[in-house]
Amino acid sequence: MNRAPTSRGELHHTIKNNYIMMKSINRRGFLKTGITGAAGIVALSPSLVSAVESSVQEKNTIYRTLGKTGLKVPVISFGVMRSDNANLCKAAYEKGIKLFDTANGYLNGNSETMLGNLLKDYPRNSFFLATKVKPVGVDREGKPTDQTTVEAFLEKFNTSLSRLKMDYVDILYVHDIRNPEMLEYKPIINAVKKLKKDGKIKFMGFSTHANEPVVINAAAATDTWDVILTSYNFKQTYISELNSAIKKANEAGIGIVAMKTMAGGGFLDKEKTKPINSTAALKWALSNPDVHTTIPGMTDFDQLDLNVKILADITITDAEKKDLMIASAETGLYCTGCTKCITACPMNLPVPDLMRAYMYAYGYSNPVMAYSLLAELGTTDNPCKECNTCKVNCTKNFNIKEKIADISRLVNVPADFLA
């Protein structure tokens, strides 16, 4: 007859053994074992089973150190851009994901509010929190203007901190840097340094979606930045230059976080007939040891379960390599933001941003994000209609005029229809 465990350590050992035993008994095995055989298994509450699962996952999780920050982070983090589902974030935390990445503008602030309401109940040293603030008044070339004020930047940050219900965030990113001049814009840089000195942020960083190699190389030549959040995926045509810049930044002690790893969302085409192998895409990004973690955007539990598996195994299989080779040959939905189109466009349209809205709508299946971006850009219905022939030769071979005509239809849809 089995005796009850008499100590906390023995209880944990018993729970773990029983958990492993239960995982190994399938339905047929259980029927064969019978009630008598099963009686030796200590009854476990769902919370205890969850705790043991978390313990096993934690043991196998692959960690990398985020540069000179010293933060040891799992290779998969959570990009909380398209979800305000607290249960999904809670499940991610319990499965071993510790870094949650959000921004002042995501879901009109609902992303930060949700995270604040959830994470306030957890020990502050058990998770890492990153948010982003985009400076106002930045021109199309990514340069600051007279409208790029410290006051507006700090107002946004303070709003974010209030929503998050935190005394500090672990990482604050100056959002969407595409020109090295912004890295040298003293008013914003000095304001962020003061936030760090005052303890409102632990580490300062920036995010970059375009012109990444140039921006990252410039940052690596200074001692200002702790973390860089960069686009990084298997479809970038300038990956050799980007890898070189990332390596230089890593050697300078800067933590590297990869985003846009899916190269445009879950699909390669508007019709959603060509899905991207998300596991393969994430493993590809993590095959670079200079990339410390990734922030895939997750919106459902199936995506979470797939990504959690990568926490313990980043080895890319031959079949996954083949999937990426096939996907690389497709035009896809991902705009690299090279900006060559802007000077060629007689209407001087913000073509890369419009392509990003297109990606949000069809790649991410998120028309709300696309609508918000179009509103921010002040896009009109079919701004290309005055042009008979499009003069833009896209480096990705996008049909620019067709895509802009398509996505700009959203501006005529009432916002509450998309909510």
C-alpha positions in Angstrom: 0.0 0.0 0.0 1.4 3.4 -1.0 2.0 5.8 1.8 1.4 9.6 1.5 4.4 11.8 0.9 5.6 13.3 4.2 7.6 16.4 3.0 7.3 19.2 0.5 10.2 17.9 -1.5 8.9 14.4 -1.5 5.5 15.7 -2.5 6.9 17.5 -5.5 8.8 14.3 -6.5 5.7 12.2 -6.2 3.6 14.7 -8.2 6.2 14.8 -10.9 6.5 11.0 -11.1 2.7 10.7 -11.2 2.4 13.4 -13.8 4.9 11.6 -16.0 3.1 8.3 -15.4 -0.3 9.9 -16.4 1.2 11.5 -19.5 2.5 8.0 -20.6 -0.9 6.2 -20.1 -3.1 6.5 -23.1 -6.7 5.5 -23.2 -6.1 1.9 -24.1 -3.3 1.6 -21.5 -5.6 3.0 -18.9 -8.4 0.5 -19.7 -5.8 -2.3 -19.5 -4.4 -1.1 -16.2 -7.8 -0.7 -14.7 -9.1 1.1 -11.6 -6.9 -0.9 -9.3 -3.7 0.1 -11.1 -4.7 3.7 -11.3 -5.5 3.8 -7.5 -1.8 4.1 -6.8 -1.7 7.5 -8.5 -2.0 10.4 -6.2 -5.0 12.6 -7.2 -3.7 15.9 -8.6 -5.5 19.2 -8.8 -5.3 21.0 -12.2 -3.2 23.8 -10.6 -0.6 21.2 -9.3 -0.4 19.6 -12.7 0.1 23.0 -14.3 2.8 23.8 -11.8 4.7 20.6 -12.7 4.2 21.2 -16.4 5.7 24.6 -15.9 8.6 23.2 -13.9 9.4 20.6 -16.7 9.2 23.3 -19.4 11.4 25.7 -17.4 14.1 23.1 -17.1 14.2 22.5 -20.9 13.8 26.1 -22.0 16.7 27.7 -24.0 17.8 31.0 -22.7 20.0 33.7 -24.2 21.4 36.8 -22.5 20.1 40.1 -23.8 23.5 41.8 -24.3 24.9 44.0 -21.5 21.5 44.1 -19.9 22.3 40.8 -18.3 18.7 39.7 -18.7 18.4 36.0 -19.4 15.4 35.6 -21.6 13.7 32.6 -23.3 14.3 32.5 -27.0 10.6 33.0 -27.6 8.9 36.0 -26.1 5.4 37.4 -26.7 4.7 40.3 -29.1 1.4 41.6 -27.6 0.4 43.7 -30.6 -2.7 42.1 -31.9 -4.2 40.5 -28.8 -5.8 41.9 -25.7 -6.6 38.4 -24.4 -5.4 38.2 -20.8 -6.0 34.4 -20.6 -3.6 33.9 -23.6 -0.9 36.0 -22.0 -1.4 34.2 -18.6 -1.0 30.8 -20.4 2.1 32.1 -22.1 3.6 33.2 -18.7 2.7 29.8 -17.1 4.4 28.0 -20.1 7.7 29.8 -19.6 7.4 33.0 -21.7 8.7 35.9 -19.6 9.2 38.9 -21.9 6.1 40.7 -23.0 6.4 43.3 -25.7 3.8 46.0 -26.3 3.6 49.6 -27.4 1.8 52.9 -26.6 -0.3 52.7 -29.8 -1.2 49.0 -29.9 -5.0 48.4 -30.0 -5.5 52.0 -29.0 -3.8 51.3 -25.6 -5.9 48.2 -24.8 -2.8 46.0 -25.1 -1.0 47.9 -22.4 -4.1 48.1 -20.2 -4.7 44.3 -20.4 -1.0 43.5 -19.6 -1.2 45.9 -16.6 -4.3 44.3 -15.2 -2.8 40.9 -15.6 0.8 41.3 -14.6 0.2 43.4 -11.5 -0.7 40.2 -9.7 2.6 38.5 -10.4 6.0 39.1 -8.7 7.7 41.9 -10.5 10.9 40.0 -10.9 9.2 37.1 -12.6 8.7 38.8 -15.9 10.1 41.4 -18.2 8.0 44.2 -19.8 8.9 46.2 -22.9 6.9 49.0 -24.5 7.5 51.5 -27.3 6.8 55.2 -27.8 7.0 56.7 -31.3 8.2 60.3 -31.4 5.8 62.7 -33.2 6.6 64.9 -36.1 9.1 62.6 -37.8 9.3 63.2 -41.5 9.1 60.5 -44.3 12.9 60.2 -44.3 12.8 59.4 -40.6 14.3 62.7 -39.6 13.1 64.8 -36.6 11.4 68.1 -37.2 10.3 71.1 -35.1 7.2 69.1 -34.1 9.3 66.3 -32.6 9.0 67.3 -29.0 10.1 65.8 -25.7 6.8 66.8 -24.1 4.7 64.7 -26.5 7.1 61.8 -26.1 7.0 61.8 -22.3 3.3 62.3 -22.3 2.9 59.1 -24.2 5.4 57.3 -22.0 3.6 58.3 -18.8 0.3 57.2 -20.3 1.9 53.8 -21.0 3.3 53.5 -17.5 -0.1 54.3 -16.1 -1.9 51.7 -18.2 0.7 49.1 -17.3 0.3 49.8 -13.6 4.0 49.6 -13.2 6.7 51.8 -11.5 9.0 51.0 -14.3 9.3 49.0 -17.6 12.3 46.8 -18.3 12.8 48.1 -21.8 11.6 51.3 -23.4 12.0 51.4 -27.2 12.1 54.7 -29.2 9.8 53.3 -31.9 10.4 53.1 -35.6 13.9 54.5 -36.2 14.8 54.4 -39.8 17.3 57.2 -40.0 20.6 57.5 -38.0 19.8 61.2 -37.4 17.1 60.1 -34.9 19.7 58.2 -32.9 21.5 61.5 -32.5 18.5 63.7 -31.7 19.5 64.9 -28.3 16.1 66.1 -26.9 14.6 62.6 -27.2 17.8 60.7 -26.3 18.5 62.8 -23.2 14.9 62.4 -22.1 15.1 58.6 -22.3 18.5 58.7 -20.5 16.8 60.6 -17.7 14.0 58.1 -17.5 16.7 55.4 -17.0 18.5 57.5 -14.4 15.2 58.1 -12.5 14.4 54.3 -12.5 11.3 54.5 -14.7 13.0 52.3 -17.3 15.8 49.7 -16.8 17.2 49.8 -20.3 16.8 52.0 -23.3 16.4 50.7 -26.9 14.9 51.5 -30.2 12.9 49.6 -32.8 13.7 49.6 -36.6 11.5 48.4 -39.5 13.4 49.9 -42.4 17.0 50.8 -43.4 17.9 48.5 -40.5 21.6 47.7 -41.4 22.5 51.4 -41.6 20.7 52.3 -38.3 22.1 49.3 -36.4 25.6 50.0 -37.5 25.3 53.6 -36.3 23.9 52.5 -32.9 26.8 49.9 -32.5 29.3 52.8 -32.9 27.9 54.4 -29.7 27.5 53.4 -26.1 24.0 54.7 -25.8 21.8 51.8 -26.5 21.1 48.6 -24.5 18.6 46.8 -26.8 17.6 46.9 -30.5 14.3 45.5 -31.7 14.7 44.8 -35.5 12.8 43.3 -38.4 14.5 40.0 -39.2 13.2 37.3 -41.5 14.1 34.8 -44.2 12.7 37.0 -47.0 14.9 40.1 -46.5 16.9 40.7 -49.6 19.7 42.4 -47.7 20.1 39.7 -45.0 23.9 39.6 -45.4 24.3 43.3 -44.5 21.7 43.0 -41.7 23.6 40.0 -40.2 26.8 41.9 -40.3 25.2 44.9 -38.5 23.5 42.6 -35.9 26.8 40.9 -35.2 28.6 44.2 -34.7 25.8 45.4 -32.3 26.0 42.1 -30.4 29.8 42.5 -30.0 29.2 46.0 -28.7 27.0 44.5 -25.9 23.6 45.4 -27.4 20.8 43.0 -26.9 19.1 41.9 -30.2 15.3 41.1 -30.3 13.9 39.9 -33.7 10.4 40.9 -34.9 8.6 40.5 -38.2 10.0 37.0 -38.3 7.0 35.7 -40.3 7.8 38.0 -43.2 4.4 39.6 -43.4 2.1 37.6 -41.2 0.7 34.1 -41.5 0.3 34.0 -45.3 2.2 34.8 -48.4 -0.9 35.8 -50.4 -4.0 37.9 -50.1 -6.2 34.9 -50.7 -4.6 33.0 -47.8 -3.9 29.9 -49.8 -0.1 29.9 -49.0 0.5 29.8 -45.3 4.0 30.5 -43.9 5.5 27.8 -41.8 5.8 29.9 -38.6 7.8 27.3 -36.7 10.4 27.2 -39.5 10.5 31.0 -39.7 11.1 31.4 -36.0 13.8 28.7 -35.9 15.5 30.3 -38.9 15.7 33.6 -37.0 17.1 31.9 -33.9 19.7 30.0 -35.9 21.6 33.2 -35.7 23.3 33.2 -32.2 23.5 37.0 -32.3 19.7 37.1 -32.1 18.7 36.7 -28.4 15.0 36.4 -28.5 12.0 36.8 -30.8 8.6 38.3 -30.3 6.0 36.5 -32.5 2.6 38.0 -32.3 0.1 35.4 -31.0 -3.6 35.6 -31.1 -4.8 32.1 -30.2 -3.8 29.1 -28.1 -2.8 27.0 -31.1 -0.2 29.5 -32.0 1.0 29.6 -28.4 1.4 25.8 -28.3 3.4 25.8 -31.5 5.7 28.5 -30.3 6.2 27.0 -26.8 7.6 23.9 -28.4 10.4 26.0 -29.9 11.4 27.1 -26.4 13.2 23.8 -26.0 14.2 23.0 -29.6 15.4 25.5 -32.2 16.9 22.9 -34.5 15.5 23.5 -38.0 14.6 20.3 -39.9 15.2 19.6 -43.6 11.5 19.7 -44.2 11.3 23.2 -42.6 14.3 24.4 -44.6 12.4 23.2 -47.8 9.3 25.1 -46.7 11.4 28.3 -46.3 13.0 27.9 -49.7 9.6 27.6 -51.4 8.3 30.6 -49.5 11.4 32.6 -50.4 10.6 32.2 -54.1 7.2 33.8 -53.5 6.5 37.5 -53.8 4.8 37.5 -50.5 3.3 40.4 -48.6 6.3 41.7 -46.7 7.7 45.2 -47.7 11.3 45.7 -46.7 10.8 49.5 -46.5 13.7 50.3 -48.8 12.0 53.7 -49.6 13.2 53.7 -53.2 9.6 53.9 -54.2 9.0 57.3 -52.5 11.2 59.3 -54.9 9.7 57.5 -57.9 6.1 58.2 -56.9 4.9 61.5 -58.6 2.3 61.8 -55.8 5.0 61.4 -53.2 2.9 58.8 -51.4 4.2 57.0 -48.3 4.3 53.8 -50.2 6.1 51.6 -47.6 3.6 52.6 -45.0 0.7 51.8 -47.3 2.3 48.4 -48.1 2.5 47.9 -44.3 -1.2 48.6 -44.0 -1.8 46.0 -46.8 0.3 43.5 -44.9 -1.7 44.1 -41.7 -5.0 43.6 -43.5 -4.1 40.5 -45.5 -1.0 38.9 -43.8 -2.0 39.6 -40.2 -5.8 39.4 -40.9 -6.1 42.6 -38.9 -8.1 45.3 -40.8 -8.3 47.4 -37.6 -4.5 47.9 -37.5 -4.6 48.7 -41.3 -7.4 51.2 -40.8 -5.6 52.9 -37.9 -2.4 53.2 -39.9 -4.3 54.6 -42.9 -6.0 57.2 -40.6 -2.6 58.2 -39.2 -1.3 58.7 -42.7 -4.3 60.7 -43.8 -4.9 58.4 -46.7 -7.7 59.2 -49.1 -9.8 56.7 -51.1 -7.6 55.5 -54.0 -4.9 58.2 -53.9 -3.4 56.7 -57.1 -6.5 57.4 -59.3 -4.9 60.5 -60.9 -2.0 58.4 -62.3 -2.5 56.6 -65.6 0.8 54.7 -65.3 2.6 53.9 -62.0 6.2 55.0 -62.2 7.3 52.9 -59.2 9.4 49.8 -59.8 9.1 47.9 -56.6 12.2 45.9 -55.5 9.8 43.2 -54.3 7.8 43.3 -57.6 4.6 44.4 -55.9 1.9 45.9 -58.1 2.0 49.1 -56.1 -1.0 50.9 -57.8 -3.2 47.8 -57.4 -2.3 47.3 -53.8 -2.8 50.9 -52.9 -6.2 51.0 -54.6 -7.2 47.9 -52.7 -6.1 48.8 -49.2 -7.3 52.5 -49.4 -10.9 51.2 -49.7 -10.7 50.8 -46.0 -10.9 54.5 -45.3 -14.6 54.5 -46.4 -15.5 51.8 -43.8 -16.8 53.2 -40.5 -14.4 52.4 -37.7 -17.0 50.8 -35.5 -17.6 48.2 -38.3 -14.1 47.0 -37.8 -14.1 46.9 -34.0 
